[in-house]
């Protein structure tokens, strides 16, 4: 009876003082892909301001129910707008056709072509400037 013994070498071991690199192991590490949420709708406009020329506003609503709101006060001294020009983000919720932004005391009524800003109680704005509280859908 004959006994046959064989041994396999580890591909990472040194052979003849040289490191053996396994075949197909030459790929460079890949850079992680940054997650970018999908925009469902984007809206922009200039809404009235009592003591400035208006508030340039843009709002992006994303498929993952998050939002980004940017505001910039037009025609005011930058020293007077410190902390007012801002970018906020968070979650949003739809209740019927009303958009509620988490962390922001503003509500919008959603139509096919725009968002209409509502007052703090959720009602339409009143007065001469009421029709200007609209953010139009951006294509």
Residue pairs with C-beta under 8 A, 6 or more apart in sequence:
9 15
11 20
11 22
12 19
12 20
12 22
13 20
14 20
37 62
37 63
37 64
37 66
38 62
38 63
38 64
39 60
39 61
39 62
39 63
40 61
40 62
40 63
41 60
41 61
41 137
42 58
42 59
42 60
42 61
42 137
42 138
43 58
43 59
43 60
43 61
43 114
43 115
43 135
43 136
43 137
43 138
44 56
44 57
44 58
44 59
44 135
44 136
44 138
45 56
45 57
45 134
45 135
45 136
46 54
46 55
46 56
46 57
46 74
46 132
47 54
47 55
47 57
47 117
47 132
47 133
47 134
47 135
48 54
48 55
48 129
48 132
48 133
49 55
49 73
49 74
51 76
52 73
52 74
52 75
52 76
53 74
53 75
53 76
54 74
54 75
55 71
55 72
55 73
55 74
56 71
56 72
56 73
56 74
57 69
57 70
57 71
57 135
58 69
58 70
58 135
58 138
59 67
59 68
59 69
59 70
59 108
59 115
59 135
60 67
60 68
61 67
61 92
61 99
62 68
65 91
65 92
65 93
66 89
66 90
66 91
66 92
67 89
67 90
67 91
67 92
67 101
68 87
68 88
68 89
69 87
69 88
69 89
69 101
69 104
70 86
70 87
70 88
71 84
71 85
71 86
71 87
72 81
72 85
73 80
73 81
73 84
73 85
76 84
88 101
88 103
88 104
90 101
90 102
90 103
90 104
91 102
92 99
92 100
92 101
92 102
93 99
93 100
93 102
94 100
94 110
97 109
97 110
97 111
98 107
98 108
98 109
98 110
98 118
98 122
99 107
99 108
99 109
99 110
99 115
100 107
101 107
105 120
106 117
106 118
107 117
107 118
107 122
108 115
108 116
108 117
108 118
108 135
109 115
109 116
109 118
109 124
112 137
113 136
113 137
114 134
114 135
114 136
114 137
115 134
115 135
115 137
116 124
116 133
116 134
117 125
117 133
117 134
117 135
118 124
118 125
119 125
119 126
124 130
125 133
